[in-house]
Every structure is written in C-alpha cells, then in structure tokens.
C-alpha cells in the first residue's frame, strides 16, 4: 500500500502548498500484489507525475513461502520504466552505506519524474544462521537465538558499549492446533476426489499444505502474494469442473479478494475457501493486519455455509461437509480455538 499512500500525501502536500520528497521501500515479493501495478500508473489530474517520489526495491529474493523465483517471476528491469518512471539502471549494494546515503542527493537530480532504484540485499545480513534463510521471514528469535545473534553482531562491530534493557520475553509461539489435522484431512480428501486441487497464497507451511504439495505436485498451485488473482484462477477452474480449495489468512482472503469471491458465487460454481489464522491472534503474533473477527459473517452474507471446527478431531468432518455441499463454502480455522470455547462456555 506504500506507493498509494505516498501519492495521497503528495497530492495533499501540493494542495497545501508544501513540497517534500517521499521515499517508499518495497519488497520484491510484495511486488506480486496487484495494487503495486495500479499505483505505478500516473494520474492525469491532479498533476499526475509524482516527481517528489522515489521507490527503493529491496531485492533479497526471499518471501514467506521460500524464494521469490519459486513463486512468481521476480520484477525485471523496466518494470517501472514502462509506466513512465525514471528507473535507474542496475542495482546498488543495499549494505553499502556509502551508496545508500547518496540516494537523497541522487534524487535531487531527477525532479521531473518519479524515480525507482533496486537495492540488492541479503536477508538476515550479519547473523550467520539467519542469512539467506526464508524461515526468518515471519518469525522472531527466542531468547537463546537473540543472544547468539547479538553476539555475532557485537563481534563484527568490535568494542561497543552495551546497556541491557530489562525485558520480559513473551511466551513461545504455539503451533496452530487445527493445522496438522487439516493437512491430513486434505490429503485424505484428495485421494477420494481426483478433481480436488489446491491453491495457496504464499502460506504453504502455515496451512499444512507441504505434504499435499509433495504428493500431488500437479494439483498444487502456488499463487504468491496475489489473492485476487488466486480467487480468479479458482473461479476458472470451477467453471471447468475442478474442485478448487483456496487458502490464505482469513483477513487477506475476505478483505483483499472479496470482490472476486462475490463474483465466483454468482456463477453458481463450487469453490472451498479456507481462512487460516482466523479470530484473535496471540499477543506476539503477526499483529492487527493479520487479524479478523468478521470473516465468517462476511462469507455467510454471500450465502456460504461457514464451518468452524473447535478441535482437531472436528476438522475432517467440517471439510467433508464443504466437499459434499452443493455450492461454495468457507472453512474457518481459528488461530486460538480454545479462546472461542471459553467464550462459548460463558
């Protein structure tokens, strides 16, 4: 969303008589989102050429599902240029401060067009067990890992003064209790239903899909960070007689791709939507952007039955109901089903 928000700030600045340069950092995996392409296109009015804007692409080739090129083709040179931006040739070393510190000065030479430049970086740079390891895309170190990483960084820096800050470590992140059961139920269902195919949005491990991908590689479709495209693909599959099972975080699936989901339901075809990490998240989890409490209500308003297992032994039954039903359905996998059970007891 960064480019779009920057454009809004630029337009507001102009109306208010201000002039500020803005810098937006994008991840190379993030550029799979459709909003990026929409944001790159200049506006005719008001004064569409956003000369105040510089975009820096952090190119480390890693995202939640693994390596970017195993999900979708990474952005190529000319991606920005074709939209009328000034795209600086080549890449700079994102770890070379002498180069990155010159970006602001560099930008002052190009005030007629928005500018884009690519920085080559190494994910987890400076910590041996984090470097180039996509597993660290969406997790934080525990106390032992933190101390090991800090030790490596301090060794590289040489003599520095360190003032420990009192800190209470949060409880370790617990595995989602429903996911293992769901992964097994999906394998069993796939064996019984050869028309069943799986679509995923860069969350293979989070939804227990690794075993399905390994056993049925031709029936597994990794769509990357592109939920709207994923639902559109599923709609086309359903029109040709397949049974698509679509996966994403509940918050992403029911907010980003709701228009596409609605259109699919009007076609009276059958798609099974699976929303993971639904409900309240753990305090040390992914935060408000990944949390939703209204996804079930949203899908129900589109006419879908909503199934919400509260324990692992209920998952296979709920998935079977989705498969046996007539139309599309929504399987809601709660992040913390125990919390829901406690509220129900009250």
matplotlib code that plots the C-alpha trace (Angstrom):
import matplotlib.pyplot as plt

x = [0.0, 3.0, 3.1, -0.6, -0.3, 2.7, 0.7, -2.0, 0.5, 2.0, -1.4, -2.2, 1.1, 0.6, -2.9, -1.5, 1.5, 4.2, 7.0, 8.6, 10.4, 9.0, 10.7, 8.9, 10.6, 9.1, 9.9, 10.5, 7.9, 5.5, 5.5, 3.3, 0.4, -1.9, -2.1, 1.5, 0.7, -2.3, -0.2, 2.6, 0.3, 0.4, -2.8, -3.8, -5.2, -4.1, -0.6, 0.0, 3.8, 4.9, 8.4, 8.7, 8.7, 11.5, 10.8, 13.5, 13.0, 14.6, 15.7, 16.6, 14.7, 13.0, 9.4, 7.3, 6.9, 10.6, 12.4, 10.7, 11.6, 9.9, 6.6, 6.5, 8.9, 10.7, 10.4, 12.6, 14.5, 12.0, 9.1, 8.9, 10.1, 7.1, 4.8, 6.8, 9.0, 12.7, 14.2, 17.9, 19.9, 21.5, 21.3, 23.2, 24.5, 21.9, 24.5, 26.9, 26.1, 28.2, 25.8, 22.5, 23.4, 23.6, 20.0, 18.6, 21.3, 20.8, 17.1, 17.6, 18.9, 15.7, 12.8, 10.8, 9.7, 9.1, 12.3, 12.9, 16.0, 16.8, 18.9, 20.4, 20.4, 20.9, 18.0, 19.3, 22.6, 25.2, 23.8, 25.1, 22.0, 19.6, 21.4, 19.5, 17.1, 13.5, 12.4, 13.1, 10.7, 7.8, 9.3, 11.2, 14.1, 13.7, 16.0, 18.7, 18.7, 18.6, 21.7, 23.5, 22.6, 23.6, 26.9, 27.7, 26.9, 28.9, 31.9, 31.7, 31.4, 34.3, 34.3, 30.9, 29.2, 26.1, 23.4, 21.0, 17.3, 15.0, 12.8, 10.2, 10.2, 6.7, 5.6, 6.9, 4.5, 2.5, 1.6, -1.9, -3.7, -6.0, -3.5, -1.9, -5.4, -6.4, -3.4, -4.1, -7.8, -7.0, -4.7, -7.5, -10.0, -7.7, -7.3, -11.1, -11.7, -9.3, -10.9, -9.8, -7.0, -5.3, -4.4, -2.2, -1.1, 2.4, 1.3, 2.1, 3.5, 1.0, -1.9, -0.3, 0.0, 3.6, 2.5, -0.2, 2.3, 4.8, 2.2, 0.2, 2.5, 0.4, -2.7, -1.0, -0.9, 1.3, -0.2, 2.1, 1.0, -1.8, -5.1, -7.4, -5.7, -5.8, -9.6, -10.0, -8.0, -10.1, -13.2, -12.0, -11.1, -14.5, -16.1, -14.2, -15.3, -12.5, -13.0, -10.6, -9.7, -8.4, -6.1, -5.0, -5.1, -8.7, -8.0, -6.5, -9.0, -12.1, -10.8, -8.5, -10.3, -13.9, -15.0, -13.6, -15.2, -18.6, -18.4, -17.5, -20.5, -22.8, -21.5, -23.1, -19.9, -18.3, -15.1, -14.0, -12.4, -10.1, -9.3, -6.4, -5.3, -8.9, -10.1, -7.9, -4.2, -1.5, 0.0, 3.4, 1.8, 1.6, -0.5, -3.7, -3.1, -3.5, -6.4, -10.1, -13.3, -15.8, -14.6, -17.2, -20.0, -18.7, -18.7, -22.1, -23.6, -22.5, -24.7, -22.0, -22.2, -19.4, -17.8, -15.7, -14.0, -13.1, -10.9, -8.6, -11.0, -13.7, -11.6, -12.1, -15.9, -16.1, -14.0, -16.2, -19.3, -17.7, -16.9, -20.4, -22.3, -23.9, -22.2, -19.2, -18.3, -16.0, -13.8, -12.7, -9.6, -9.3, -5.8, -6.7, -9.8, -9.5, -10.5, -13.6, -14.5, -14.1, -16.4, -19.0, -18.9, -19.8]
y = [0.0, 2.3, 3.9, 4.6, 6.3, 8.3, 9.5, 10.7, 12.5, 14.2, 15.4, 16.7, 18.5, 20.2, 21.4, 22.7, 24.4, 22.1, 20.3, 17.3, 14.3, 10.9, 7.5, 4.2, 0.8, -2.2, -5.9, -7.9, -10.4, -7.6, -6.6, -9.6, -7.6, -6.1, -2.8, -2.1, -2.1, 0.2, 2.6, 2.9, 4.3, 8.1, 10.2, 12.7, 15.0, 16.5, 16.8, 13.1, 13.0, 12.4, 13.8, 14.0, 10.2, 7.7, 3.9, 1.6, -2.1, -4.3, -7.3, -10.2, -12.8, -14.2, -14.3, -16.3, -19.3, -19.5, -17.9, -15.4, -17.1, -20.3, -18.5, -15.9, -14.3, -11.5, -7.9, -7.4, -4.2, -1.9, -2.7, 1.0, 2.4, 1.1, 3.1, 6.3, 6.3, 7.0, 3.7, 3.9, 1.2, -1.6, -2.2, -0.8, -2.7, -2.3, -3.0, -0.3, 2.8, 5.0, 4.1, 4.2, 7.5, 9.1, 8.3, 11.6, 13.5, 11.4, 12.1, 15.8, 15.4, 13.8, 16.2, 15.7, 12.1, 9.6, 7.5, 3.8, 2.0, -1.5, -2.4, -5.9, -7.2, -10.4, -11.3, -11.6, -10.0, -10.2, -13.2, -16.5, -18.6, -16.0, -15.0, -16.1, -18.2, -17.5, -19.2, -15.9, -14.0, -14.4, -15.3, -13.7, -15.1, -16.7, -15.6, -18.0, -17.2, -13.4, -13.7, -15.7, -13.2, -10.2, -11.9, -12.2, -8.6, -7.3, -9.4, -7.8, -4.3, -4.6, -2.7, -1.1, -0.2, -2.2, -1.2, -4.2, -3.1, -5.1, -7.2, -9.9, -12.5, -13.4, -17.0, -19.0, -19.1, -22.2, -24.3, -23.8, -26.8, -27.3, -27.1, -30.6, -32.2, -30.1, -31.1, -34.8, -34.3, -32.6, -35.5, -38.0, -35.9, -35.5, -39.3, -39.7, -36.8, -36.6, -33.3, -31.6, -29.0, -26.7, -23.0, -21.2, -17.5, -17.8, -19.7, -23.3, -24.2, -22.1, -24.1, -27.6, -27.9, -29.2, -32.9, -32.2, -30.3, -33.2, -35.9, -34.1, -31.5, -31.3, -30.4, -27.7, -24.1, -21.6, -18.2, -16.0, -12.7, -12.2, -13.2, -11.6, -13.5, -16.7, -16.5, -15.6, -18.7, -20.8, -19.4, -20.5, -24.0, -24.4, -23.4, -26.3, -28.9, -28.9, -28.5, -25.7, -25.4, -21.8, -20.9, -17.6, -15.9, -15.2, -11.5, -11.4, -13.7, -11.9, -8.4, -8.3, -10.7, -10.2, -8.8, -11.8, -14.2, -12.5, -12.8, -16.5, -17.2, -15.6, -18.1, -20.9, -22.9, -24.6, -23.4, -24.2, -21.2, -21.9, -18.9, -19.6, -17.6, -16.5, -14.8, -13.4, -13.7, -14.4, -11.2, -11.9, -12.8, -11.0, -8.1, -6.4, -6.6, -10.4, -10.4, -10.5, -11.4, -10.8, -13.2, -15.8, -13.3, -11.8, -15.2, -16.1, -12.9, -14.2, -17.2, -19.7, -22.2, -21.5, -24.3, -23.6, -26.7, -26.2, -29.2, -31.2, -34.2, -32.0, -30.7, -33.7, -33.7, -30.0, -30.4, -33.3, -31.1, -28.5, -31.1, -32.7, -29.4, -28.0, -24.7, -22.8, -22.9, -21.4, -23.3, -21.1, -22.3, -20.4, -19.3, -20.0, -22.2, -22.5, -18.8, -19.4, -22.4, -20.4, -17.7, -20.3, -21.8, -18.5]
z = [0.0, 0.3, -3.1, -3.0, 0.4, -0.7, -3.7, -1.4, 0.7, -2.4, -3.6, -0.2, 0.1, -3.3, -2.3, 1.0, -0.7, 0.6, -1.2, 0.3, -1.1, -0.2, -0.2, -0.3, 0.3, -1.4, -1.0, -4.2, -3.0, -2.2, -5.8, -6.6, -5.2, -7.9, -6.1, -6.9, -10.7, -10.1, -8.1, -10.7, -13.3, -13.2, -12.7, -15.3, -12.7, -10.4, -11.8, -12.2, -12.5, -8.9, -9.2, -5.4, -5.1, -5.1, -4.7, -3.4, -4.1, -1.5, -3.7, -1.4, -3.3, -0.2, 1.0, 3.3, 1.1, 0.3, -2.7, -4.9, -8.1, -6.9, -6.5, -9.4, -11.8, -9.9, -11.2, -14.2, -15.3, -17.0, -14.6, -13.6, -16.9, -18.8, -16.5, -17.3, -14.2, -14.3, -13.4, -12.6, -14.4, -12.4, -8.7, -5.7, -2.7, 0.0, 2.7, 1.4, 3.4, 1.1, -1.7, 0.2, 1.9, -1.5, -2.5, -1.2, -3.1, -6.2, -6.1, -6.3, -9.8, -11.1, -10.3, -13.5, -12.9, -10.1, -9.6, -8.9, -7.9, -6.8, -3.8, -3.6, -0.1, 1.9, 4.2, 7.8, 6.9, 9.7, 11.5, 10.2, 10.9, 9.5, 6.3, 3.1, 5.2, 4.3, 7.5, 9.3, 7.1, 9.6, 13.0, 15.8, 17.7, 21.1, 23.9, 23.1, 19.4, 20.2, 22.4, 19.7, 17.0, 19.2, 20.0, 16.3, 15.6, 18.5, 17.4, 14.0, 15.4, 17.7, 21.0, 21.8, 25.0, 25.7, 28.2, 28.8, 28.9, 31.2, 29.0, 29.6, 26.8, 25.5, 25.7, 22.7, 19.7, 19.8, 16.7, 15.4, 16.8, 13.8, 11.0, 11.3, 11.3, 8.3, 6.3, 6.9, 6.1, 2.9, 1.8, 2.5, 0.6, -2.4, -2.7, -2.7, -5.1, -8.0, -9.2, -6.0, -6.5, -4.0, -4.4, -1.9, -1.4, -0.1, 3.1, 2.4, 5.8, 7.7, 6.3, 6.5, 2.7, 2.4, 2.3, -0.3, -2.5, -2.3, -3.0, -5.7, -7.3, -10.4, -8.3, -6.2, -7.4, -5.6, -6.5, -4.3, -2.7, -5.1, -3.5, -6.1, -8.9, -6.9, -6.5, -10.2, -11.1, -8.8, -10.5, -13.9, -12.6, -11.1, -14.4, -16.0, -13.4, -10.9, -7.1, -6.0, -2.4, -1.8, 1.1, 2.7, 6.0, 6.8, 7.0, 3.5, 1.8, 3.0, 2.6, -0.4, -2.6, -1.5, -4.9, -6.7, -4.2, -4.7, -8.5, -8.2, -6.0, -8.6, -11.2, -9.1, -9.2, -6.2, -4.5, -1.0, 0.8, 3.8, 6.0, 8.4, 11.4, 12.0, 15.1, 17.9, 17.4, 20.0, 21.6, 20.0, 16.6, 13.3, 14.6, 13.5, 9.8, 10.1, 12.5, 11.7, 13.7, 10.9, 8.2, 8.9, 8.9, 5.6, 3.8, 5.3, 3.8, 0.4, 1.0, 2.0, 4.9, 7.4, 9.2, 12.3, 13.9, 17.6, 17.9, 15.6, 15.6, 14.1, 11.1, 8.8, 9.3, 8.5, 5.4, 4.3, 4.7, 2.5, -0.2, -0.1, -0.1, -3.2, -3.6, -2.3, 1.4, 4.0, 6.4, 9.2, 11.0, 14.3, 15.5, 19.1, 19.2, 23.0, 23.4, 21.4, 23.5, 26.7, 25.4, 24.4, 27.9, 29.4]

ax = plt.figure().add_subplot(projection="3d")
ax.plot(x, y, z, "-o")
ax.set_aspect("equal")
plt.show()
